[in-house]
């Protein structure tokens, strides 16, 4: 079961192992609400659970709920310059890049949803 919470402009979805024990988070995704759009803001899947489709499942469920999930193509320095509260939408590592490519290649997200929010 996905546990959902909201704080300020961030919606957090967590998936726990072992009957929702708080110290057993295996997946945590944050979505940033910014200018009437829902953005993937941060995602974490515990290493032992990667490559099993859990991240894609979370994105698919989020799209069912929010209709669209935007992913930023902007660089980290662009996000830091804009100083938007709780903004960590930039892709920081190769795993993040691979995840986004997988979402695009599997057509879970549309190309039009992978945009630079500052242009």
N, C-alpha and C positions, 0 to 999 in steps of 0.2 A: 504494500500500500504506500502511495506517495503521501508524505506529510507536507502540507503547504503552510507557509507563513508569509506575512507582509510586514515590512518595516520601512518607513519612509517611502521611497520610490522603488524599492526592490522587493520582488516576489521570490521567495526561496522554496524550492522543492527538494525534499530529501527522501531517500529510500534507505531503509535500515535493514540489516540482517538480524536474525534471531529475535523476532517478535518486537521490533521497535525499541530495542535497548538503545539509549541515547549515545553510548560510546561505540556503537556498531554502524556508523553511517558508511554506506558503500557508494552512494551517489549523492552529490549535491549540485544542483543547478540554480543559478540566480538569473532572474530576468529583470532588466531595468525598464521602468516605464518612463519614457522620454518623448515629449512632443507627440502624444497620441499614438505612439508605436511601442511595441514590446520587443526588446532587444535581448539576445543572449548576452549576459553580462559576465558570467563566470560558469565554468563547469568543472567538476571533479568526479572521477570514477576511480575507486581504489584499484590499484594495479592488478590484483588477482581477479577482478571482475571486468577488466578491459577486454575488448575484442569479442564480447558476447552479445552485442547489440543493445545493451542497456541504455547507452547514451542516445542511440537512435530512437529507442522506445520512448524515452523522456521527451525528446523533441517532437515525436509524433503525437504524444499526449498533449503537449503544450500547444501544438497547432490545432488540435481538436478544440481546446479551450479558448485560445486567443485568436484563432483564424490565421494569423501570420506571425512568424518569428523572424525578426531582422537580425542579421549578423554584420558587424562592422568590418569593412575592408580598410579602415583607416589604421595608420601606424600608431604605436604607443605614444610617441611624442605629441601627436595631434590631440589625443585624448587628454594627456596631461596638461597641455596648453589651454584647453577649453575649460578645465576645472569644473566639470559637472559633478555634483554630489553623487558619490557611490559608483562612479563610472570606471569599470574595468572591462570594457567591451573589446579591447584590442586582443589580437591573437598573439600570444607570447612565445609559443614554442612549436616545434615540429609536430608534436602530437595534436595540438590544436589545429594546425593547418591541415593535417591528414583527416581530422574529424570533419572539418568544414568541407573539404573536397569530397569526402564520403557522402555527406548529406546532399551535396549538389549532384554528384554522380548517380546516387540512388533516387534522385528527384524527391527527396523529403522536403527540401526547401527549393524555392524558385530562384533563379539567377537575380531576379529583380529584388529579392530580399537581402542579398549580399551587397551592401552599398556602403559608401563613405557618408556618415551622418553629417559631415561638415561641409559638403559640397551642395 
